[in-house]
């Protein structure tokens, strides 16, 4: 019998990159291990490939070479893989095979929840194009849902899922978006204390939001992030959605008439086919004036891959009337500056060491067991997708081909 407060979790897409390098490490190697019990894993691999130690070892070697993008695995990842393999080998963790082209969650997987005491959640961490179908299957079984970003891959799908949510008898189930940038410790701290920063430094006057990586598209996983048929778009849907989520989470209303958008596509030989979308997006827009945002509050956002190392940047900078706050995603620091005599003086710097997905699952646990409203709800996720496609509409046919460094 499980203790009260333990959440039973089924991992759909549990052999994918996100689960193996981010989610299992925090679920198995932190205090979350006492708050969650992973009760099943589902993925596309044949069940025969998990019948004994040799077949499981062979499968994991294949997965590590084809689905994990890290060349060198951190100790916590290796440890979680060891734990996962042990659970699969001793049959304490059931595995369910999904159809690669049309995944259907087996009845037996949901049956596990029926036989267990406690709360239940299905985490859909499958490829983007299956999110709507899998989410619908979970919702119809009246089970709580954690859904990877982007929740859906088009405005039409956002409308479909919205209609489904309004017509379903959710009966207290929790619906959460796994948009993880809002859960980086420094970003989350700023969001949670936004009103305090307004009180101390005044209204927001502008923002510079960048997620610029030096990775190229030589790996199949990175190519899939901009392959339209699989992802639903290019880099803006895959990564720019974090920009839209941050703006929404601090209550920034967008003046869409002001939006200026420029998409680019690298000359990387691996993505020249028209089936691949943009690899960089630069967006500028104004935020509507209101109590926390000043007149002429301007946002500059830049998202993309294949940048030179010197241009790599993962940082959210928010300017206030009397200061600024920098949230460095790489160093996990929150740097706060006070404006005096037009000079910015360092006020404080605090690192937030926990992984973003640790905070995603911490929020999920509180949401389910304590009835706390999630920061990243599914309703917000649908609005974020709609915003992403409004940006695409603004981009129109402006795509520029060429190396942009």
BAVO-523963 format. One record per residue (C-alpha): residue number from 1; residue in one letter; x, y, z. Coordinates in steps of 0.001 Angstrom, whole numbers, plus 500000, padded with zeros to 6 digits. Example, Ala and Ser with C-alpha at 12.3 -4.5 7.8 and 13.67 -1.06 7.14 Angstrom:
BEGIN
REC  nr rest     c1     c2     c3
REC   1    a 512300 495500 507800
REC   2    s 513670 498940 507140
END
This chain:
BEGIN
REC  nr rest     c1     c2     c3
REC   1    x 500000 500000 500000
REC   2    x 501417 503381 499015
REC   3    x 501577 506272 501411
REC   4    x 499194 509148 501006
REC   5    x 500547 511865 498734
REC   6    x 502323 509553 496298
REC   7    x 501409 510258 492690
REC   8    x 501327 507351 490233
REC   9    x 502808 508348 486904
REC  10    x 502796 506686 483505
REC  11    x 505481 507862 481085
REC  12    x 504285 507970 477467
REC  13    x 507439 508309 475378
REC  14    x 509549 507179 478310
REC  15    x 512460 506124 476108
REC  16    x 512762 509539 474465
REC  17    x 515502 512118 475010
REC  18    x 513572 514318 477444
REC  19    x 512658 511465 479733
REC  20    x 516050 509789 479712
REC  21    x 518195 512874 480301
REC  22    x 515858 515191 482223
REC  23    x 512801 513521 483711
REC  24    x 513970 510140 484993
REC  25    x 517063 511681 486659
REC  26    x 514910 513955 488834
REC  27    x 512192 511333 489426
REC  28    x 514707 508677 490509
REC  29    x 517595 510695 492018
REC  30    x 515928 513409 494096
REC  31    x 513392 513720 496894
REC  32    x 510744 513350 494178
REC  33    x 511389 509597 494347
REC  34    x 509270 509544 497517
REC  35    x 506511 511609 495921
REC  36    x 506126 509828 492583
REC  37    x 505901 506190 491607
REC  38    x 506467 505518 487918
REC  39    x 504003 502713 487289
REC  40    x 504498 502161 483551
REC  41    x 506502 503209 480516
REC  42    x 505184 503253 476958
REC  43    x 507108 503766 473721
REC  44    x 507399 502471 470151
REC  45    x 509924 499672 470697
REC  46    x 508883 496035 470330
REC  47    x 508112 494371 473657
REC  48    x 510389 491478 472637
REC  49    x 513329 493824 472979
REC  50    x 512802 493962 476744
REC  51    x 512620 490241 477441
REC  52    x 516032 489757 479123
REC  53    x 519192 491580 480216
REC  54    x 521010 491257 476889
REC  55    x 518075 492506 474825
REC  56    x 517488 495396 477243
REC  57    x 521193 496319 477175
REC  58    x 521182 496225 473364
REC  59    x 518032 498355 473206
REC  60    x 519456 500971 475552
REC  61    x 522670 501191 473541
REC  62    x 520582 501833 470431
REC  63    x 518457 504418 472228
REC  64    x 521538 506200 473589
REC  65    x 523003 506474 470092
REC  66    x 519810 507486 468279
REC  67    x 517528 509335 470708
REC  68    x 519804 510963 473275
REC  69    x 521526 514085 471983
REC  70    x 524175 514341 474727
REC  71    x 527539 512882 473692
REC  72    x 528660 512442 477299
REC  73    x 526115 511403 479911
REC  74    x 526226 513016 483334
REC  75    x 526508 510684 486357
REC  76    x 522905 511346 487400
REC  77    x 521733 510297 483929
REC  78    x 523792 507107 484000
REC  79    x 522406 506357 487471
REC  80    x 518805 506841 486373
REC  81    x 519376 504636 483308
REC  82    x 520745 501926 485618
REC  83    x 517678 502211 487862
REC  84    x 515323 502186 484871
REC  85    x 516972 499094 483369
REC  86    x 516767 497315 486716
REC  87    x 513041 498026 487044
REC  88    x 512409 496769 483517
REC  89    x 514484 493662 484084
REC  90    x 512790 492622 487337
REC  91    x 509353 493425 485826
REC  92    x 508487 495936 488548
REC  93    x 507936 498534 485815
REC  94    x 505515 497370 483088
REC  95    x 506299 498362 479491
REC  96    x 503647 498943 476806
REC  97    x 504381 499088 473100
REC  98    x 502741 501875 471091
REC  99    x 502029 501865 467380
REC 100    x 504588 504116 465724
REC 101    x 502150 505656 463250
REC 102    x 498976 505823 465317
REC 103    x 499698 505396 469037
REC 104    x 496835 504124 471154
REC 105    x 497256 503959 474920
REC 106    x 496384 500394 475948
REC 107    x 493447 499730 478237
REC 108    x 495821 497773 480473
REC 109    x 497872 500904 481150
REC 110    x 494854 502749 482487
REC 111    x 493919 499601 484373
REC 112    x 497057 499989 486473
REC 113    x 495582 503149 487948
REC 114    x 492336 501362 488766
REC 115    x 494218 498834 490890
REC 116    x 496359 501336 492789
REC 117    x 495552 503620 495679
REC 118    x 496523 507248 495278
REC 119    x 496547 509868 492572
REC 120    x 497284 509217 488905
REC 121    x 498760 511200 486039
REC 122    x 499758 510351 482481
REC 123    x 502771 512265 481165
REC 124    x 502589 512579 477373
REC 125    x 506161 513103 476211
REC 126    x 505674 511779 472675
REC 127    x 506416 513525 469334
REC 128    x 504421 516723 468817
REC 129    x 502141 515398 466088
REC 130    x 500635 512855 468505
REC 131    x 499949 515255 471390
REC 132    x 496321 515971 470523
REC 133    x 495356 512326 469982
REC 134    x 497103 511096 473123
REC 135    x 495748 513956 475236
REC 136    x 492230 513146 474080
REC 137    x 492672 509496 475092
REC 138    x 493810 510530 478582
REC 139    x 491023 513068 479030
REC 140    x 488349 510541 478091
REC 141    x 489616 508252 480864
REC 142    x 489315 511066 483447
REC 143    x 493005 510898 484418
REC 144    x 495208 513915 485148
REC 145    x 497484 514931 482284
REC 146    x 500970 516397 481993
REC 147    x 501521 517368 478356
REC 148    x 504831 518279 476747
REC 149    x 505168 521523 474851
REC 150    x 503876 522448 472379
REC 151    x 500534 521126 473581
REC 152    x 499319 520997 469967
REC 153    x 500875 521901 466613
REC 154    x 498426 524310 464992
REC 155    x 495766 526883 465757
REC 156    x 493183 524411 464475
REC 157    x 494354 521758 466939
REC 158    x 494319 524350 469716
REC 159    x 490665 525003 468923
REC 160    x 489920 521262 468838
REC 161    x 491545 520657 472206
REC 162    x 489790 523717 473625
REC 163    x 486408 522345 472539
REC 164    x 487312 518955 474040
REC 165    x 488206 520556 477372
REC 166    x 484960 522500 477506
REC 167    x 482858 519463 476634
REC 168    x 484589 516948 478914
REC 169    x 483619 516058 482458
REC 170    x 487039 516615 483978
REC 171    x 485819 515778 487495
REC 172    x 488760 517345 489323
REC 173    x 491524 516063 487060
REC 174    x 494556 518334 486660
REC 175    x 495730 519447 483224
REC 176    x 499279 520790 483137
REC 177    x 501649 521979 480429
REC 178    x 505284 520840 480782
REC 179    x 506654 524111 479348
REC 180    x 509879 523976 481306
REC 181    x 511588 527341 480722
REC 182    x 509122 528973 483109
REC 183    x 510304 526428 485691
REC 184    x 514004 527213 485600
REC 185    x 514629 528306 489193
REC 186    x 515668 531859 488368
REC 187    x 512850 532414 485859
REC 188    x 510286 530918 488223
REC 189    x 511562 533074 491092
REC 190    x 511119 536216 489010
REC 191    x 507625 535175 487917
REC 192    x 506603 534327 491495
REC 193    x 507973 537637 492826
REC 194    x 507025 539801 489855
REC 195    x 504876 542178 491883
REC 196    x 507729 542685 494360
REC 197    x 510091 543639 491553
REC 198    x 507480 546073 490255
REC 199    x 507222 547626 493721
REC 200    x 510977 547914 494077
REC 201    x 512050 548932 490569
REC 202    x 508908 550246 488894
REC 203    x 507084 549225 485762
REC 204    x 508645 547103 483032
REC 205    x 509971 549283 480192
REC 206    x 511356 546605 477873
REC 207    x 512671 543063 477495
REC 208    x 515393 541199 475620
REC 209    x 514630 537480 475490
REC 210    x 517089 535156 473770
REC 211    x 517366 531396 473354
REC 212    x 520248 531109 470866
REC 213    x 522093 527780 470713
REC 214    x 525255 526737 468875
REC 215    x 523925 523245 468076
REC 216    x 523558 522380 464404
REC 217    x 521158 519981 462672
REC 218    x 523488 517040 462142
REC 219    x 521529 514992 464686
REC 220    x 518210 513435 463749
REC 221    x 516634 514746 466942
REC 222    x 517491 518355 466113
REC 223    x 516237 517946 462557
REC 224    x 512921 516663 463887
REC 225    x 512439 519876 465892
REC 226    x 512098 521827 462629
REC 227    x 510544 519128 460425
REC 228    x 507083 520495 459737
REC 229    x 505229 517174 459460
REC 230    x 506569 515985 462823
REC 231    x 506857 519166 464864
REC 232    x 504193 521374 463297
REC 233    x 506593 524205 462477
REC 234    x 510166 525354 462799
REC 235    x 512310 526647 465629
REC 236    x 509702 529182 466756
REC 237    x 507136 526517 467633
REC 238    x 509779 524304 469238
REC 239    x 511575 527014 471236
REC 240    x 509860 530359 470690
REC 241    x 506873 529039 472596
REC 242    x 508971 529546 475762
REC 243    x 509116 533270 474941
REC 244    x 505345 533491 474599
REC 245    x 504864 531505 477814
REC 246    x 507130 533844 479786
REC 247    x 505267 536924 478546
REC 248    x 501949 535330 479465
REC 249    x 503172 534257 482909
REC 250    x 504094 537834 483862
REC 251    x 500815 539157 482459
REC 252    x 502196 540987 479417
REC 253    x 499444 541791 476907
REC 254    x 500786 541910 473345
REC 255    x 499981 544655 470862
REC 256    x 499885 542467 467768
REC 257    x 499714 545453 465417
REC 258    x 503251 546330 466478
REC 259    x 504779 542901 465782
REC 260    x 507715 542739 463375
REC 261    x 508919 539249 462529
REC 262    x 511880 537929 460558
REC 263    x 512449 534192 460029
REC 264    x 515756 532777 458776
REC 265    x 516891 529397 457556
REC 266    x 520501 528291 457867
REC 267    x 522350 526904 454858
REC 268    x 523088 523781 456917
REC 269    x 523096 520984 454316
REC 270    x 521028 518688 456529
REC 271    x 517911 520884 456463
REC 272    x 517718 522367 452987
REC 273    x 514666 520346 452015
REC 274    x 511444 522385 452051
REC 275    x 510008 519990 454627
REC 276    x 512101 521806 457255
REC 277    x 511017 525120 458727
REC 278    x 512948 528147 459942
REC 279    x 516003 527722 462152
REC 280    x 515988 531230 463602
REC 281    x 513270 533748 464381
REC 282    x 513697 537383 465403
REC 283    x 510578 539020 466813
REC 284    x 509940 542554 468043
REC 285    x 506665 543697 469537
REC 286    x 505147 546105 472019
REC 287    x 503426 545231 475271
REC 288    x 500182 547008 476041
REC 289    x 500466 549728 478655
REC 290    x 498897 548788 481992
REC 291    x 499696 548847 485703
REC 292    x 502900 546747 485452
REC 293    x 504067 547779 481981
REC 294    x 505006 551255 480878
REC 295    x 504055 553076 477718
REC 296    x 506263 552026 474779
REC 297    x 507338 548807 476504
REC 298    x 509221 547013 473733
REC 299    x 510231 543348 473509
REC 300    x 513075 541934 471409
REC 301    x 513176 538149 471112
REC 302    x 515661 535983 469265
REC 303    x 515404 532197 469041
REC 304    x 517428 529742 467006
REC 305    x 520141 527142 466513
REC 306    x 523458 527136 464598
REC 307    x 524747 530366 466127
REC 308    x 528480 530880 466549
REC 309    x 529655 530236 470101
REC 310    x 530269 533952 470627
REC 311    x 526611 534646 469784
REC 312    x 525194 531870 471947
REC 313    x 522809 533248 474561
REC 314    x 520090 531836 476764
REC 315    x 519021 534746 478869
REC 316    x 515885 536718 479723
REC 317    x 516554 540378 480517
REC 318    x 513736 542550 481868
REC 319    x 514208 546326 482158
REC 320    x 512339 548243 484840
REC 321    x 512148 552019 485256
REC 322    x 514776 551902 488022
REC 323    x 516647 548689 487362
REC 324    x 516874 545460 485436
REC 325    x 516790 541719 486084
REC 326    x 518808 539132 484153
REC 327    x 517799 535480 484232
REC 328    x 520712 533506 482785
REC 329    x 519451 530058 481770
REC 330    x 522978 528633 481375
REC 331    x 524491 529742 484695
REC 332    x 521103 529590 486454
REC 333    x 521775 532966 488044
REC 334    x 519349 535741 488809
REC 335    x 521223 539029 488503
REC 336    x 519475 542117 489814
REC 337    x 520759 545606 489038
REC 338    x 519924 548980 490550
REC 339    x 519950 551995 488225
REC 340    x 521910 554932 489599
REC 341    x 523392 557772 487540
REC 342    x 522630 555770 484389
REC 343    x 524910 552978 485616
REC 344    x 523703 549494 486480
REC 345    x 525234 548292 489730
REC 346    x 525119 544646 490714
REC 347    x 522745 544224 493630
REC 348    x 522620 540448 494021
REC 349    x 523351 537206 492240
REC 350    x 521879 533880 493297
REC 351    x 522250 530552 491484
REC 352    x 519280 528208 491303
REC 353    x 520750 524737 490949
REC 354    x 517645 522559 490593
REC 355    x 516743 521258 487143
REC 356    x 513737 522865 485494
REC 357    x 511954 519518 485286
REC 358    x 512396 519052 489021
REC 359    x 510233 522149 489422
REC 360    x 507779 520918 486776
REC 361    x 507191 517729 488764
REC 362    x 507195 519545 492103
REC 363    x 504413 521761 490776
REC 364    x 502605 518741 489386
REC 365    x 502701 517002 492767
REC 366    x 501386 520054 494625
REC 367    x 498715 520570 491996
REC 368    x 497414 517003 492320
REC 369    x 497825 516403 496044
REC 370    x 497116 519902 497396
REC 371    x 494772 521236 494719
REC 372    x 497189 524076 493923
REC 373    x 496723 525854 490587
REC 374    x 499604 525082 488191
REC 375    x 501778 527862 486836
REC 376    x 501753 526275 483384
REC 377    x 498205 525105 482840
REC 378    x 496874 523457 479691
REC 379    x 494599 526438 479025
REC 380    x 497657 528712 479019
REC 381    x 499408 526236 476744
REC 382    x 496655 526536 474146
REC 383    x 496921 530337 474239
REC 384    x 500702 530058 473853
REC 385    x 500264 527948 470716
REC 386    x 497809 530474 469296
REC 387    x 500364 533229 469938
REC 388    x 503083 531225 468213
REC 389    x 500968 530945 465089
REC 390    x 500065 534642 465189
REC 391    x 503809 535255 464938
REC 392    x 504000 532841 462002
REC 393    x 501155 534738 460327
REC 394    x 503127 537959 460771
REC 395    x 506199 536308 459243
REC 396    x 504313 535423 456080
REC 397    x 506780 534669 453271
REC 398    x 509696 536694 454674
REC 399    x 512006 533673 455086
REC 400    x 515650 534545 454431
REC 401    x 517957 531739 453352
REC 402    x 521575 532051 454386
REC 403    x 524108 531813 457174
REC 404    x 523183 534411 459744
REC 405    x 526378 534636 461798
END
